[in-house]
């Protein structure tokens, strides 16, 4: 009788105990961690260090390479001179400020910026953190890129997918050009780099000069990848720019890297108009870089070699996402 009573009580207790939450958020002085327990995924973001996505572990394996996912702004990749063009005007960069360097200034100057966390939560549907950068408050930034704006970035973990969404709000009186991007480093752990297969959802490749600046000429992607949907990475040493992305019905474009069973799918929203693929031979990572425009978009648009540069009207907003889905881990 006692055993029966104990069993009944135990059953009631088990039924009454709340199920462990699928999503959670933890915050330390340096990091915000988002977790999806059902898929074994933990994402670590460092708002005070450029809002860098430092790690994305899947069942204990970190699928991000050595530099995580840096945000590149106010321009991504290289400029062809120490100046840029917008609205028909040339803006010379002030090299004495020290926040821009090199004959071909690269990746803007926000990599070490401290972002403000405005919301970090988890509920039954996802875990997320939203951070904000008020660009217009920094005189040295405005001296280089004189378009007052704010940037909001949300990292959201949901159903095994990391969604990174950026929103730019132009509070200046002039249209603001958009040339931002991300530089995600991805890696697989179940096969060496030379056994990876990649798929690229693009139709054209931009021909590059020796300085990695597009010449304005393009050719079909098949000239480099006979089958761009299943290309062996071992055959390629990549730092190339691709455009005319192949879109699904929702306007999204897909890239992927696969090993034996592991796979990482990276999907770009429609306002990401190009992808830079960086996978140097002998290194165990690949980058599918979501780009609002091709390398040197600001200056190539001014010279008439690029027609897809985006602008935000005064008082307007630009918003876009990309998604990372690991599988097979």
HELIX and SHEET records of a PDB file:
HELIX    1   1 UNK A    2  UNK A   16  1                                  15    
HELIX    2   2 UNK A   37  UNK A   39  5                                   3    
HELIX    3   3 UNK A   95  UNK A   97  5                                   3    
HELIX    4   4 UNK A  135  UNK A  137  5                                   3    
HELIX    5   5 UNK A  139  UNK A  144  1                                   6    
HELIX    6   6 UNK A  193  UNK A  195  5                                   3    
HELIX    7   7 UNK A  221  UNK A  223  5                                   3    
HELIX    8   8 UNK A  233  UNK A  235  5                                   3    
HELIX    9   9 UNK A  297  UNK A  302  1                                   6    
SHEET    1   A 5 UNK A  23  UNK A  27  0                                        
SHEET    2   A 5 UNK A  32  UNK A  36 -1                                        
SHEET    3   A 5 UNK A  41  UNK A  46 -1                                        
SHEET    4   A 5 UNK A  52  UNK A  58 -1                                        
SHEET    5   A 5 UNK A  61  UNK A  62 -1                                        
SHEET    1   B 2 UNK A  64  UNK A  72  0                                        
SHEET    2   B 2 UNK A 181  UNK A 186 -1                                        
SHEET    1   C 2 UNK A  83  UNK A  86  0                                        
SHEET    2   C 2 UNK A  89  UNK A  92 -1                                        
SHEET    1   D 9 UNK A 116  UNK A 122  0                                        
SHEET    2   D 9 UNK A 127  UNK A 134 -1                                        
SHEET    3   D 9 UNK A 149  UNK A 158 -1                                        
SHEET    4   D 9 UNK A 161  UNK A 170 -1                                        
SHEET    5   D 9 UNK A 317  UNK A 327 -1                                        
SHEET    6   D 9 UNK A 263  UNK A 268 -1                                        
SHEET    7   D 9 UNK A 253  UNK A 258 -1                                        
SHEET    8   D 9 UNK A 197  UNK A 200 -1                                        
SHEET    9   D 9 UNK A 231  UNK A 232 -1                                        
SHEET    1   E 2 UNK A 176  UNK A 178  0                                        
SHEET    2   E 2 UNK A 310  UNK A 312 -1                                        
SHEET    1   F 5 UNK A 214  UNK A 220  0                                        
SHEET    2   F 5 UNK A 202  UNK A 208 -1                                        
SHEET    3   F 5 UNK A 238  UNK A 245 -1                                        
SHEET    4   F 5 UNK A 274  UNK A 279 -1                                        
SHEET    5   F 5 UNK A 287  UNK A 291 -1                                        
END                                                                             
